[in-house]
Amino acid sequence: MAKKRRDARLPGLPALACALALAGASLSAAGAPSAAGARPSAADTPPSVGAVTVAGTASSDRAGRLPPGSLWFDEQAAADFTVEDGRFTDGLGREVVLRGYNVSGETKLAENDGLPFASVADAEKSASAMRALGGANTARFLLSWAYAEPVRGQVDERYLAAVTGQMRAFLRAGIRVYPDFHQDLYSRHLFHEDSWPTGDGAPRWAVEAGGYPRESCGICLFWGQNITQNKAVTQATYDFWHNAGGVQDAFLATAGTTMAYLAEHLTPAEFDGVIGFDPYNEPHAGTYDPGQSSRAWERDLLWPFYERFRARMDAAGWRDKPAFVEPNLFWNANLDFQRQEGGFLDAGSGLGPRYVFNTHFYDQKAISGVFMWGKAENGQYTGDFSAVRDRAAGAGTAGIVSEFGHPLAGMVADKAPTVMKAMYQALDSRLPGGTWWSRPQDSGPVLSGTQWQWDIYNGRHRELMNGNPGKILTEGDAWNDEDLSAVRLDASGTPVLRQDDRLLDRLYPGATAGRLLAFTYEDRSRDGSTTLTWNPVPSSMPRLSELVGPGRYGVLLWHSDGSPAPTELHLPASFDPASTTVVSDLGTVHGLPAYDEGVPVAASPEPGGTGSRRLLLTAPAGAHYALVTDGAAVPSGDLLRAARAELETWASKAAEAAAAR
């Protein structure tokens, strides 16, 4: 049964210039301070009645079912997640952006029997750190078919119970989850003790039934070459898509049992936080039939598999959740000789809300160390990520980049700071820095994404590679020489970031009440001792530039639907509410007050009790703008007023350009 949700469809978009001009008529009209540091007072707002306390937190009859820190609107927001008009939406109809990490490549290893963590306690530690240090609201949660069905036709409920307990740790931390039955190179059981790579995915019985040749990649420099060059891998993969011996039937049966188990053993509120399922990681044909193109393979074999998986979801109680389906993994390769036609070109234009366009992106040129010698530059991936936006829009659904990243060790690790900054930049906007301010109407939707990966055991593994006691892996991710985890444990067992916190813990619009029009974030992340500033405030706005100074800033343009529920932006941990500045038509505030109904610009903990925070912007119907910065320490009232005047003039021109399109 479909869940009841508020109708959040927008009325016809009025002339944005008029709305902006009306909204920005007075600094003081929307709670702006008359002097630096002045804040709206909660005492000026009458106590609410009914289900909300004076402080705006959920009342006791609701709070027991919600993560710590939840406010009056959080329960309804979390009760639904779907695709509407080509965007993700929550139970309040707000436009949702998913940001987070993959949890975790540990699932690909044998040391913890295909589980992401050795214990629920470790899962809780990881989830809390992911929220507090990494700014995540979402996790792609890896599962193992090999451990879920070690004997054909017998699903191991002990594995499912352990998976459920570990997944629950993330849900209770306020993190949405979408599981993924992960595979690489089909199965680790294709490889022998002396193999230099390994795989994950299918159980031993599936490999033994196929009678595949001894694996060999020949002259391969990277493990991924096995996908197309290793006959054992290509034949096993081919057999899966052709359902040889009923192997695909068995996988689908196990997937259905797994989904039914999760639906039954998670509480209804926890299950609401499971937003969908990724059926199969990085699909590829293995080998094509004579005369078959990659596009035809997607149409004739891959898409029917997803339809079968979708039917299993429906039968298991997942009818209201989308399938996060991946096209041919090479459809958007950035090496011309790797790229293959695909992207569900024949699946039609109405996939939402049943399906999400889900893809990966790694810069193979940069990773190769051969095809890209230098570092990534401003705007380098805007074209690649715009292709994802366009393909999702063409399919009539929302898009997500469920894997992206770059090695943090090895000969190309020096590229990581710039590659990752450019990828996050491309997730935020279609436009490179420097262009965004002159063309915000072309910024496009903010893309969702989950970085590869979040593995607290990085550098601490003890993995017998392919079961070989003479080849015990401890370094990096302990899998095919990879080292991409954004986190590790320090000597005391505390999670710490391995990448710049400015890069990872980002300002982003997690939920927009209405329609998100444009967004940018200058993170000022660092490449060694060099601060990377790719989108400075234009010199045409000198007072705004003075306000931001060397600090970080983000700008959001949105059209509110007038909902009493606020627009939410994740606040990086280093954005102390007491010293954060917001310049908006809703009010100009240095030092964010605690959230209360009636306060248009405020801060609040994010649900989950991890210490992470959010900026809440409550706006009447119409077009709005907000700049958020950790810049000037104590800006004067004159500087705040001058900065707002410049931003308002710019926003009005942007609105006129948008209305003229």
C-alpha positions as CSV (number, residue, x, y, z in Angstrom):
1,M,0.0,0.0,0.0
2,A,1.4,3.4,-0.9
3,K,2.2,5.6,2.0
4,K,0.3,8.9,2.6
5,R,2.4,11.9,2.0
6,R,1.9,15.6,1.6
7,D,1.4,16.7,-2.0
8,A,4.5,18.7,-2.7
9,R,4.0,19.3,-6.4
10,L,4.9,22.9,-7.1
11,P,2.4,25.5,-8.6
12,G,3.5,27.3,-11.7
13,L,6.8,29.0,-11.2
14,P,6.2,32.8,-10.9
15,A,8.7,35.4,-12.1
16,L,11.6,34.7,-9.8
17,A,12.8,38.3,-10.0
18,C,9.6,39.6,-8.5
19,A,9.8,37.0,-5.7
20,L,13.4,37.8,-4.9
21,A,12.8,41.5,-4.9
22,L,9.8,41.2,-2.6
23,A,11.6,38.8,-0.3
24,G,14.7,41.1,0.0
25,A,12.9,44.3,0.7
26,S,14.2,44.7,4.2
27,L,17.0,43.3,6.3
28,S,15.0,43.4,9.5
29,A,11.8,42.0,8.1
30,A,13.0,38.4,8.2
31,G,14.8,38.4,11.5
32,A,18.0,40.0,10.3
33,P,20.2,41.5,13.1
34,S,20.4,45.2,13.5
35,A,24.0,44.8,14.5
36,A,26.7,42.2,14.3
37,G,25.9,39.1,16.3
38,A,22.3,39.9,17.1
39,R,20.1,36.8,17.0
40,P,16.3,36.2,16.8
41,S,15.2,35.2,20.2
42,A,13.2,32.0,20.9
43,A,11.4,34.0,23.6
44,D,9.9,36.2,20.9
45,T,8.1,33.2,19.4
46,P,4.9,31.9,21.2
47,P,5.1,28.3,22.4
48,S,3.7,25.8,20.0
49,V,0.9,23.5,20.9
50,G,-0.1,19.9,20.0
51,A,2.7,17.5,19.0
52,V,5.6,20.0,19.3
53,T,7.3,21.3,22.4
54,V,8.4,24.9,22.8
55,A,11.9,24.0,21.7
56,G,10.6,22.4,18.5
57,T,11.7,18.9,19.3
58,A,9.5,15.9,18.8
59,S,7.1,15.2,21.7
60,S,7.6,12.1,23.9
61,D,5.0,10.0,22.1
62,R,7.0,10.3,18.9
63,A,10.6,10.7,20.1
64,G,10.9,7.1,21.2
65,R,10.5,6.0,17.6
66,L,12.9,8.5,16.2
67,P,16.7,8.9,16.3
68,P,18.0,11.4,19.0
69,G,17.8,15.0,17.9
70,S,14.7,14.6,15.8
71,L,12.4,17.6,15.3
72,W,8.6,17.7,14.7
73,F,8.9,17.2,11.0
74,D,11.6,14.5,10.9
75,E,9.2,11.5,11.4
76,Q,7.0,12.4,8.4
77,A,10.1,13.2,6.3
78,A,11.7,9.8,7.1
79,A,8.5,7.9,6.5
80,D,8.8,7.9,2.7
81,F,11.5,8.1,0.1
82,T,10.7,8.0,-3.6
83,V,11.4,9.4,-7.0
84,E,9.1,12.2,-8.1
85,D,9.5,14.4,-11.2
86,G,13.1,13.2,-11.7
87,R,14.3,13.9,-8.2
88,F,14.5,12.1,-4.9
89,T,11.8,13.2,-2.4
90,D,11.1,12.5,1.2
91,G,7.8,12.1,3.1
92,L,7.2,15.9,3.1
93,G,7.8,16.1,-0.7
94,R,11.2,17.8,-0.2
95,E,13.8,17.4,-2.8
96,V,16.5,15.1,-1.3
97,V,20.2,14.9,-2.0
98,L,22.0,11.7,-0.9
99,R,25.6,12.0,0.1
100,G,27.8,9.4,1.9
101,Y,30.0,6.4,1.4
102,N,30.1,2.7,0.6
103,V,30.1,0.4,3.6
104,S,32.3,-1.4,3.2
105,G,34.9,-3.2,1.0
106,E,35.3,-5.5,4.1
107,T,32.3,-7.4,2.7
108,K,34.5,-8.5,-0.2
109,L,36.9,-10.2,2.2
110,A,36.8,-13.5,4.0
111,E,38.2,-12.4,7.4
112,N,34.8,-11.4,8.8
113,D,32.7,-13.9,6.7
114,G,31.4,-11.4,4.2
115,L,30.2,-8.9,6.7
116,P,31.0,-5.2,6.7
117,F,32.1,-5.3,10.3
118,A,33.4,-7.8,12.9
119,S,30.7,-6.7,15.4
120,V,27.7,-4.5,15.9
121,A,29.9,-2.3,18.1
122,D,32.2,-1.7,15.2
123,A,29.3,-0.9,13.0
124,E,28.0,1.6,15.6
125,K,31.5,3.2,15.8
126,S,31.7,3.4,12.0
127,A,28.2,4.9,11.6
128,S,28.7,7.6,14.2
129,A,32.0,8.6,12.6
130,M,30.5,8.6,9.1
131,R,27.9,11.0,10.3
132,A,30.1,13.2,12.5
133,L,33.3,13.2,10.5
134,G,32.2,12.5,7.0
135,G,28.9,14.4,6.9
136,A,27.0,11.4,5.5
137,N,23.3,11.0,5.3
138,T,23.4,7.8,3.2
139,A,25.3,4.6,3.0
140,R,25.5,2.0,0.2
141,F,25.6,-1.1,2.3
142,L,27.4,-4.1,0.8
143,L,26.1,-7.7,1.0
144,S,27.7,-10.9,-0.1
145,W,25.7,-13.6,-2.1
146,A,28.5,-16.1,-1.3
147,Y,27.8,-15.9,2.4
148,A,24.1,-15.4,2.2
149,E,23.7,-18.7,0.2
150,P,26.7,-20.9,0.9
151,V,24.8,-24.0,0.0
152,R,22.5,-23.9,-3.0
153,G,18.9,-23.3,-2.0
154,Q,19.8,-22.7,1.7
155,V,19.9,-19.1,2.8
156,D,22.0,-18.6,6.0
157,E,19.8,-16.8,8.4
158,R,22.7,-16.3,10.8
159,Y,24.4,-14.1,8.1
160,L,21.1,-12.2,7.5
161,A,20.7,-11.6,11.2
162,A,24.3,-10.3,11.5
163,V,23.7,-8.1,8.4
164,T,20.5,-6.7,9.9
165,G,22.1,-5.9,13.2
166,Q,25.0,-4.0,11.5
167,M,22.7,-2.2,9.2
168,R,20.5,-1.1,12.1
169,A,23.5,0.8,13.6
170,F,23.5,3.1,10.5
171,L,19.7,3.5,10.5
172,R,19.8,4.5,14.2
173,A,22.5,7.0,13.5
174,G,20.1,8.8,11.1
175,I,21.8,7.4,8.0
176,R,19.7,6.2,5.1
177,V,20.8,2.8,3.6
178,Y,20.5,1.1,0.3
179,P,21.9,-2.4,0.2
180,D,24.0,-3.8,-2.7
181,F,24.6,-7.4,-3.5
182,H,28.2,-6.8,-4.5
183,Q,30.4,-8.6,-7.0
184,D,33.7,-8.0,-8.7
185,L,35.1,-10.5,-11.2
186,Y,32.1,-12.6,-10.5
187,S,33.5,-14.7,-7.6
188,R,36.6,-15.2,-5.4
189,H,36.1,-18.9,-6.0
190,L,37.2,-18.5,-9.6
191,F,40.7,-17.7,-8.3
192,H,43.3,-20.1,-6.9
193,E,45.8,-19.7,-4.1
194,D,48.6,-18.4,-6.4
195,S,46.4,-15.8,-8.2
196,W,47.5,-12.2,-7.9
197,P,44.0,-10.8,-8.0
198,T,40.8,-12.0,-6.4
199,G,37.1,-11.5,-6.8
200,D,33.9,-11.5,-4.8
201,G,30.2,-12.3,-5.3
202,A,29.0,-15.7,-6.3
203,P,29.2,-18.7,-3.9
204,R,31.6,-21.6,-4.4
205,W,28.8,-23.9,-5.6
206,A,27.9,-21.6,-8.5
207,V,31.5,-21.7,-9.7
208,E,31.9,-25.5,-9.3
209,A,28.8,-26.1,-11.2
210,G,30.1,-24.1,-14.2
211,G,33.3,-26.0,-14.7
212,Y,35.3,-22.9,-15.7
213,P,38.9,-22.9,-16.9
214,R,41.8,-22.0,-14.6
215,E,41.8,-18.3,-14.4
216,S,44.4,-16.3,-16.2
217,C,44.4,-12.6,-17.2
218,G,47.6,-12.8,-19.3
219,I,49.5,-9.5,-19.4
220,C,47.3,-7.4,-17.1
221,L,48.5,-4.4,-15.2
222,F,45.3,-3.7,-13.3
223,W,42.9,-6.1,-11.7
224,G,39.9,-4.6,-13.7
225,Q,41.4,-6.0,-16.9
226,N,40.2,-9.4,-15.8
227,I,36.6,-8.3,-16.5
228,T,37.2,-8.6,-20.3
229,Q,40.4,-10.6,-20.6
230,N,40.1,-13.5,-18.1
231,K,38.2,-16.4,-19.7
232,A,37.1,-17.8,-16.4
233,V,35.6,-14.5,-15.4
234,T,34.0,-13.8,-18.8
235,Q,32.5,-17.3,-19.2
236,A,31.1,-17.3,-15.6
237,T,29.6,-13.8,-16.1
238,Y,28.1,-14.9,-19.5
239,D,26.5,-17.9,-17.8
240,F,24.9,-15.7,-15.1
241,W,23.2,-13.5,-17.6
242,H,22.0,-16.5,-19.6
243,N,20.8,-18.3,-16.5
244,A,22.9,-21.4,-17.2
245,G,21.9,-24.1,-14.8
246,G,19.4,-21.7,-13.2
247,V,22.2,-19.7,-11.5
248,Q,20.4,-16.4,-12.0
249,D,17.2,-17.9,-10.6
250,A,19.1,-18.9,-7.5
251,F,20.5,-15.4,-7.0
252,L,17.1,-13.9,-7.4
253,A,15.6,-16.3,-4.9
254,T,18.3,-15.4,-2.3
255,A,17.8,-11.7,-3.0
256,G,14.1,-12.1,-2.4
257,T,14.6,-14.0,0.9
258,T,17.1,-11.4,2.0
259,M,14.7,-8.5,1.3
260,A,11.9,-10.3,3.1
261,Y,14.1,-10.9,6.1
262,L,15.1,-7.2,6.3
263,A,11.5,-6.1,6.0
264,E,10.4,-8.5,8.8
265,H,13.2,-8.0,11.2
266,L,13.7,-4.2,11.0
267,T,11.1,-2.1,12.9
268,P,8.8,-0.1,10.6
269,A,10.7,3.1,11.3
270,E,14.0,1.5,10.6
271,F,12.7,-0.1,7.4
272,D,11.6,3.4,6.3
273,G,15.3,4.3,6.3
274,V,16.1,1.6,3.8
275,I,15.5,3.5,0.6
276,G,15.9,0.9,-2.1
277,F,18.2,-1.9,-3.3
278,D,21.1,-2.0,-5.8
279,P,20.7,-5.4,-7.4
280,Y,24.1,-6.0,-9.0
281,N,27.4,-4.1,-8.9
282,E,29.0,-3.1,-12.2
283,P,27.3,-5.4,-14.6
284,H,29.0,-6.5,-17.8
285,A,28.2,-9.1,-20.4
286,G,31.4,-11.1,-19.9
287,T,31.3,-11.9,-23.6
288,Y,28.7,-10.8,-26.2
289,D,26.8,-13.2,-28.4
290,P,27.8,-13.1,-32.1
291,G,26.6,-9.8,-33.6
292,Q,25.3,-8.5,-30.2
293,S,26.1,-4.9,-29.2
294,S,26.5,-3.7,-25.7
295,R,23.3,-1.7,-26.1
296,A,21.4,-4.8,-27.3
297,W,22.8,-6.7,-24.3
298,E,21.5,-4.1,-21.9
299,R,18.1,-4.3,-23.6
300,D,17.8,-8.1,-24.0
301,L,19.5,-9.5,-20.9
302,L,20.3,-6.8,-18.3
303,W,17.0,-5.0,-18.3
304,P,14.9,-8.2,-18.1
305,F,17.1,-9.2,-15.1
306,Y,16.2,-5.9,-13.4
307,E,12.5,-6.5,-14.1
308,R,12.8,-9.9,-12.4
309,F,14.6,-8.4,-9.5
310,R,11.9,-5.7,-9.3
311,A,9.3,-8.4,-9.0
312,R,11.2,-9.9,-6.1
313,M,11.3,-6.6,-4.4
314,D,7.5,-6.2,-4.7
315,A,6.9,-9.7,-3.4
316,A,9.2,-9.1,-0.4
317,G,7.4,-5.9,0.8
318,W,9.6,-3.4,-1.0
319,R,7.0,-2.2,-3.5
320,D,7.4,1.5,-2.4
321,K,11.2,1.5,-2.7
322,P,13.1,2.0,-6.0
323,A,15.6,-0.4,-7.5
324,F,19.0,1.4,-7.9
325,V,19.9,-0.2,-11.3
326,E,23.3,0.1,-12.9
327,P,23.9,0.1,-16.7
328,N,26.8,-1.5,-18.4
329,L,29.8,-0.4,-16.3
330,F,31.7,0.9,-19.4
331,W,28.8,3.1,-20.7
332,N,30.6,6.3,-19.3
333,A,34.2,5.2,-19.2
334,N,36.5,8.2,-19.9
335,L,38.9,6.1,-21.9
336,D,37.6,6.0,-25.5
337,F,38.8,2.4,-26.1
338,Q,36.9,1.3,-23.0
339,R,33.6,3.1,-23.5
340,Q,30.6,0.9,-24.7
341,E,27.2,2.2,-25.8
342,G,24.7,1.9,-23.0
343,G,22.9,3.7,-20.2
344,F,19.5,2.0,-20.7
345,L,18.9,3.8,-24.0
346,D,16.0,1.4,-24.8
347,A,14.4,1.3,-21.3
348,G,12.0,4.2,-22.0
349,S,11.5,7.6,-20.4
350,G,9.4,6.6,-17.4
351,L,11.6,4.6,-15.0
352,G,10.7,6.6,-11.9
353,P,9.6,5.9,-9.2
354,R,10.3,2.2,-9.7
355,Y,13.9,2.6,-10.8
356,V,16.8,4.9,-10.1
357,F,19.6,5.5,-12.7
358,N,22.6,4.4,-10.7
359,T,26.1,4.5,-12.1
360,H,29.8,4.7,-11.1
361,F,32.6,6.9,-12.2
362,Y,36.3,6.6,-11.7
363,D,38.9,8.6,-13.7
364,Q,40.7,5.7,-15.4
365,K,43.0,8.2,-17.1
366,A,44.2,9.5,-13.8
367,I,44.3,6.1,-12.2
368,S,46.4,4.7,-15.1
369,G,49.3,7.0,-14.5
370,V,49.7,7.0,-18.2
371,F,46.8,8.8,-19.9
372,M,46.8,11.8,-17.5
373,W,50.1,13.0,-16.2
374,G,49.1,16.0,-14.3
375,K,46.5,16.7,-11.6
376,A,42.8,17.3,-12.1
377,E,41.7,20.8,-12.8
378,N,38.7,23.1,-12.1
379,G,35.7,21.7,-13.9
380,Q,37.4,18.6,-15.1
381,Y,34.5,16.3,-14.6
382,T,31.5,18.5,-15.2
383,G,30.9,17.0,-18.6
384,D,31.2,13.4,-17.2
385,F,28.7,14.1,-14.4
386,S,26.4,16.1,-16.7
387,A,26.1,13.0,-18.8
388,V,24.8,11.2,-15.7
389,R,22.2,14.0,-15.1
390,D,21.1,13.9,-18.7
391,R,20.8,10.2,-18.9
392,A,18.8,10.0,-15.7
393,A,16.5,12.8,-17.0
394,G,16.1,11.0,-20.3
395,A,15.0,7.9,-18.4
396,G,12.5,9.9,-16.4
397,T,14.1,9.3,-13.0
398,A,16.7,10.5,-10.5
399,G,20.4,9.8,-10.8
400,I,23.1,8.8,-8.3
401,V,26.8,8.1,-8.6
402,S,27.0,5.2,-6.2
403,E,30.8,4.8,-6.5
404,F,33.5,7.3,-7.2
405,G,36.9,7.8,-5.7
406,H,40.7,7.7,-6.2
407,P,43.6,5.7,-4.8
408,L,45.2,7.2,-1.6
409,A,48.4,5.2,-1.9
410,G,50.7,4.3,-4.8
411,M,52.1,6.2,-7.8
412,V,49.0,8.2,-8.6
413,A,47.9,9.0,-5.0
414,D,49.3,12.6,-5.5
415,K,46.3,13.3,-7.8
416,A,43.7,12.4,-5.2
417,P,43.1,15.8,-3.6
418,T,42.4,17.5,-7.0
419,V,40.6,14.5,-8.5
420,M,38.2,14.2,-5.5
421,K,37.6,18.0,-5.3
422,A,36.7,18.0,-9.0
423,M,34.4,15.1,-8.6
424,Y,32.5,16.7,-5.7
425,Q,32.4,19.9,-7.6
426,A,30.8,18.1,-10.5
427,L,28.3,16.5,-8.2
428,D,27.3,19.9,-6.9
429,S,26.9,21.6,-10.2
430,R,27.2,21.3,-14.0
431,L,29.4,24.4,-14.0
432,P,33.1,24.8,-13.2
433,G,34.1,27.4,-10.7
434,G,34.3,30.9,-12.1
435,T,31.4,30.2,-14.4
436,W,28.8,29.4,-11.8
437,W,28.3,33.0,-10.6
438,S,27.6,34.2,-14.2
439,R,25.3,31.3,-15.1
440,P,23.7,29.9,-12.0
441,Q,20.5,29.1,-14.0
442,D,22.6,26.4,-15.8
443,S,23.8,24.8,-12.6
444,G,21.5,21.9,-12.9
445,P,20.3,19.5,-10.2
446,V,22.7,18.5,-7.4
447,L,23.7,14.9,-7.9
448,S,23.6,12.3,-5.2
449,G,26.7,10.2,-4.6
450,T,28.3,7.7,-2.3
451,Q,32.1,7.7,-2.3
452,W,34.2,4.5,-2.4
453,Q,34.7,3.8,0.5
454,W,34.4,3.9,4.3
455,D,36.4,1.0,5.9
456,I,37.5,1.5,9.5
457,Y,39.8,-1.5,9.2
458,N,42.0,0.2,6.5
459,G,45.6,-0.9,7.2
460,R,44.5,-3.3,9.9
461,H,43.2,-6.2,7.9
462,R,44.3,-9.8,8.2
463,E,43.1,-11.3,5.0
464,L,44.3,-14.6,3.6
465,M,44.2,-13.7,-0.1
466,N,42.3,-16.5,-1.9
467,G,42.7,-18.6,1.3
468,N,46.5,-18.6,1.0
469,P,48.2,-18.6,4.4
470,G,51.4,-17.5,2.8
471,K,49.8,-14.3,1.4
472,I,48.3,-12.5,4.4
473,L,47.1,-9.0,3.5
474,T,47.1,-6.2,6.1
475,E,47.7,-3.0,4.2
476,G,45.3,-0.6,2.6
477,D,41.9,-2.2,1.7
478,A,43.4,-5.7,1.6
479,W,41.8,-6.3,-1.8
480,N,43.7,-6.3,-5.1
481,D,46.2,-3.7,-3.9
482,E,43.5,-1.0,-3.5
483,D,43.6,1.7,-0.9
484,L,40.7,4.1,-1.2
485,S,39.1,4.2,2.3
486,A,38.4,7.7,3.5
487,V,38.8,6.6,7.1
488,R,40.9,4.5,9.4
489,L,41.4,3.8,13.1
490,D,44.2,5.6,15.0
491,A,46.3,3.9,17.7
492,S,43.5,4.3,20.2
493,G,40.9,2.7,18.0
494,T,39.2,6.0,17.2
495,P,38.1,6.7,13.6
496,V,40.0,9.4,11.9
497,L,39.8,10.8,8.3
498,R,42.5,9.9,5.8
499,Q,41.5,12.8,3.5
500,D,41.0,16.5,4.0
501,D,38.0,17.1,6.3
502,R,37.2,20.2,4.2
503,L,36.8,17.9,1.1
504,L,34.7,15.2,2.8
505,D,32.6,17.0,5.4
506,R,30.8,19.3,3.0
507,L,27.9,21.8,3.0
508,Y,25.1,20.3,0.9
509,P,21.4,20.7,0.6
510,G,20.1,17.4,2.1
511,A,16.4,18.4,1.8
512,T,14.9,21.3,-0.1
513,A,11.3,22.3,0.6
514,G,10.3,23.0,-3.0
515,R,12.6,23.0,-6.0
516,L,16.3,23.3,-5.8
517,L,17.4,25.7,-8.5
518,A,21.2,26.0,-8.1
519,F,24.0,25.2,-5.7
520,T,27.7,25.7,-5.3
521,Y,30.2,25.0,-2.6
522,E,33.8,26.3,-2.4
523,D,35.4,23.9,0.1
524,R,38.9,25.4,0.1
525,S,40.2,21.9,0.4
526,R,44.0,21.4,0.2
527,D,46.5,19.7,-2.0
528,G,49.3,19.3,0.5
529,S,50.0,22.9,1.7
530,T,48.2,24.5,-1.2
531,T,44.6,25.7,-0.7
532,L,42.5,25.0,-3.8
533,T,40.1,27.9,-4.5
534,W,38.3,27.2,-7.7
535,N,35.2,29.3,-7.3
536,P,36.1,32.6,-5.6
537,V,33.4,35.3,-5.0
538,P,33.5,37.6,-8.1
539,S,35.3,40.9,-7.7
540,S,32.0,42.6,-8.7
541,M,30.8,41.8,-5.2
542,P,33.7,43.2,-3.1
543,R,31.8,43.4,0.2
544,L,30.5,39.8,-0.1
545,S,34.1,38.8,-1.0
546,E,35.3,40.6,2.1
547,L,32.7,38.8,4.2
548,V,33.7,35.4,2.9
549,G,37.4,36.2,3.0
550,P,39.6,33.0,2.9
551,G,36.7,31.0,4.4
552,R,34.5,28.4,2.9
553,Y,31.1,29.2,1.5
554,G,28.1,27.7,-0.2
555,V,25.2,29.4,-2.1
556,L,21.7,27.9,-2.5
557,L,19.0,29.2,-4.8
558,W,15.6,27.5,-4.4
559,H,11.9,28.0,-4.9
560,S,10.0,27.2,-1.8
561,D,6.6,25.6,-1.9
562,G,5.6,27.3,1.4
563,S,5.9,24.2,3.5
564,P,6.2,24.8,7.3
565,A,9.0,22.2,7.2
566,P,12.4,23.8,6.5
567,T,15.0,23.4,3.9
568,E,18.0,21.6,5.4
569,L,21.7,21.9,4.6
570,H,24.3,19.7,6.3
571,L,26.7,21.9,8.3
572,P,30.3,20.7,8.3
573,A,31.5,20.0,11.8
574,S,34.0,22.9,11.6
575,F,31.1,25.3,10.9
576,D,30.5,26.3,14.5
577,P,26.9,27.7,14.6
578,A,28.2,30.5,16.9
579,S,30.5,31.7,14.2
580,T,28.7,30.8,11.0
581,T,27.2,33.5,8.9
582,V,24.1,33.3,6.7
583,V,23.2,36.0,4.1
584,S,19.7,35.4,2.8
585,D,16.5,37.1,1.9
586,L,15.2,35.3,4.9
587,G,17.5,37.2,7.2
588,T,21.2,38.0,7.6
589,V,22.6,36.3,10.7
590,H,26.0,35.9,12.3
591,G,25.7,33.2,15.0
592,L,22.9,30.8,14.3
593,P,20.1,30.5,16.8
594,A,18.8,27.1,17.9
595,Y,15.8,26.0,15.8
596,D,12.4,26.9,16.9
597,E,9.2,27.3,14.8
598,G,9.0,30.8,13.5
599,V,12.7,31.3,13.3
600,P,13.6,31.4,9.6
601,V,17.4,30.8,9.8
602,A,18.5,28.4,12.5
603,A,20.7,25.4,13.4
604,S,19.8,22.1,14.9
605,P,21.5,18.7,15.5
606,E,20.9,16.2,12.8
607,P,18.9,13.1,13.9
608,G,21.0,10.3,15.2
609,G,22.8,11.7,18.2
610,T,26.2,11.8,16.5
611,G,26.8,15.5,17.1
612,S,26.4,16.4,13.4
613,R,24.4,19.6,12.7
614,R,22.2,21.1,10.0
615,L,21.2,24.6,8.9
616,L,17.4,25.0,8.7
617,L,15.8,27.6,6.4
618,T,12.1,28.1,6.7
619,A,10.7,30.1,3.8
620,P,7.3,31.3,2.5
621,A,6.4,30.2,-1.0
622,G,8.5,31.8,-3.7
623,A,12.1,32.1,-4.7
624,H,14.9,32.5,-2.2
625,Y,18.7,32.7,-1.8
626,A,21.1,31.9,1.0
627,L,24.9,32.1,1.3
628,V,26.5,30.2,4.2
629,T,30.1,30.9,5.2
630,D,32.6,30.4,8.0
631,G,34.4,33.5,6.8
632,A,34.8,36.8,8.7
633,A,35.1,36.1,12.5
634,V,32.8,38.9,13.7
635,P,31.4,40.9,10.7
636,S,30.1,44.3,11.4
637,G,26.5,45.2,10.8
638,D,27.6,47.5,7.9
639,L,29.5,44.6,6.2
640,L,26.5,42.3,6.6
641,R,24.1,44.8,5.1
642,A,26.4,45.6,2.2
643,A,27.1,42.0,1.5
644,R,23.4,41.2,1.4
645,A,22.7,44.1,-1.0
646,E,25.3,42.8,-3.4
647,L,24.0,39.2,-3.2
648,E,20.4,40.4,-3.6
649,T,21.3,42.3,-6.8
650,W,23.1,39.3,-8.1
651,A,20.2,36.9,-7.2
652,S,17.6,39.2,-8.9
653,K,19.6,39.1,-12.2
654,A,20.0,35.4,-11.9
655,A,16.2,35.1,-11.4
656,E,15.6,37.2,-14.5
657,A,17.9,35.0,-16.5
658,A,16.1,31.9,-15.3
659,A,12.7,33.4,-16.0
660,A,13.7,34.3,-19.5
661,R,14.7,30.7,-20.4
